[in-house]
Amino acid sequence: MLHKYPNVVPIPDSKNKERILENLDADQVTFTDEEFAALETALEGCKVYGHRGHVEEEGKGFLNKKPLR
C-alpha cells in the first residue's frame, strides 16, 4: 500500500508486541516498478468475497454521503 499510495498510514491491529514491531518493519520493504506491477497483476486475478466497506456505485460511496448534523 505504501508503494501505491505514499500518503496511506497503515494501522496494524495486534495486541502482541512482537507482531506490532514486526509490522512496523513493513516500511523497510521496497518493490521495483516491475515487481509491483507483477504483484498488482496477480492480485487482480484473485476473487474477493464479502463486503469491503465501500459501495463502488456512483452516488452510494462515502464521498457522496451527506454530513451528520
For each residue, the residues with C-beta under 8 A, 3 or more apart:
1: 4 5 8 10
2: 5 6 8 10 26 27
3: 6 30 31 36
4: 1 8 36 40
5: 1 2 8
6: 2 3
7:
8: 1 2 4 5
9:
10: 1 2 23 26
11:
12: 19 20 23 24 26
13:
14: 19 20 23
15:
16: 19 20
17: 20 21
18: 21 22
19: 12 14 16 22 23
20: 12 14 16 17 23 24
21: 17 18 24 25
22: 18 19 25
23: 10 12 14 19 20 26
24: 12 20 21 27
25: 21 22 28 29
26: 2 10 12 23 29
27: 2 24
28: 25
29: 25 26
30: 3
31: 3 35 36 39
32: 35 36
33: 36 37
34: 37 38
35: 31 32 38 39
36: 3 4 31 32 33 39 40
37: 33 34 40 41
38: 34 35 41 42
39: 31 35 36 42 43
40: 4 36 37 43 44
41: 37 38 44 45
42: 38 39 45 46
43: 39 40 46
44: 40 41
45: 41 42
46: 42 43
47:
48: 52
49:
50:
51:
52: 48
53:
54: 61 62
55: 60 61
56: 61
57: 60 61
58: 61 64
59: 64
60: 55 57 64
61: 54 55 56 57 58 64 65
62: 54 65
63:
64: 58 59 60 61
65: 61 62
66:
67:
68:
69:
